[in-house]
């Protein structure tokens, strides 16, 4: 039996693959590498890199906007640009004026639980887009209770809502 000889071209391709393998491998965060090792049941780079490349390709496809998509990604926009929240001087996203200006009297505990979740999950502008079912699951509330809680926060002018987008609003002057 004869040993197949590797041509110069094949050897160059093999070296390119090794370099590409190392580049792909080293560019990944440890969490991703560990997760792929766990899912594939191997720690060998050559076994994990094809999986990693497929995951990267899928991730890029999800993150890139698709113009022809029937279910486009939600595009965030400020609902009340004149009331974008800022970190107060006393350094807390939960503004002390909620207590001091008696805003707490304007809604029940379920509404405040919803407010806390919205403050927690929102971005720097107070924006988030959690669905009613997800919020209900997080808060152990029915969808009807989430809707009622949202209504109280809207009536108190603490949030703005335009399905599916929420905006936690900056507090206005003294509570009513």
Secondary structure, DSSP 8 states (H G I E B T S, - for coil): -------HHHHHHHHHHHHHHHHHHHTS-HHHHHHHHHHHT---HHHHHHHHHHHHHHHHHHHS--TT-SS-------S-GGGB----TT--SS-THHHHTTGGGGS-HHHHHHHHHHHHH--TTSEE---HHHHHHHHT--HHHHHHHHHHHHHTTSEEEETTEEEEB---SS--
